[in-house]
Amino acid sequence: MSPVLQTHGLVRRFGGFVATDHVDLSVAPGARHALIGPNGAGKTTLINLLTGYLEPSAGRVELMGRDVTRMPQHERVQQGLVRTFQINQLFMDMTVLESVALAVSERRGLGTRWWQPLAAQGEVIDEAAAILERLKLLPDAHETTRNLAYGRQRLIEIALALALQPKVLLLDEPAAGVPTGESQELFETIAQLPRDVTILLIEHDMNLVFRFAERISVLVSGALLLEDTPEVIAHHPRVKEVYLGE
Ligand code: ADP
């Protein structure tokens, strides 16, 4: 199957420094794909190039076979390439359901007028509730975001992203700052998302990566060192050497 997300010879320089070095990344439809690499390897830069937050110095980004290299961020989102919202972008004083309903209504082009036409309101709420159910957030639907545990708040970031109906979901350290017990649960929930959403994950916690991902790309000094299954990656001498410091 042709890749849902692909880069060709992607390069990003900051002055004379090469942060992304001719990266050919290929993510299969429905994949649970992780991007790993030591600090400073260029993971964030690569994600920023994918979303359009940064422009590449050279190379191309393709989404479902379409060249999106010059496409602005919001259009890429409309095309299905969605990065999770960051926790500081959440509406802390809204309930969980209200937040997600607002995102759904924005996507539907209803803006903040979503409460006006009753029929539309029902559909928006139903869609938002279905997203909460997928993420096991339904019991918290009427809680104010501020009152939730941090791990639950991070799930709302994912809920807001799902409200935009992503084809490819970019998860940038979804468990960062989440206590270990909660992060396992968070990942179990993410792992249960339907396969019509392809996931590209950046995550530092190797236990989580190896359990979640089916394919792993290893980035070192801006370049892709290799891409393979977790089993191969875990035992690869170069990976141990450069990544795990062994
Ligand atoms: P990672 O996410 O893997 O830790 P980054 O993509 O954040 O790596 O950074 C890769 C390299 O690019 C680092 O050496 C970093 O200092 C450099 N870098 C990132 N963004 C900029 C920038 N805006 N200007 C200059 N250097 C940058």
Residues whose N, C-alpha, C, O or C-beta is under 5 A from the ligand:
A	BS01	ADP	F14 A19 P38 N39 G40 A41 G42 K43 T44 T45
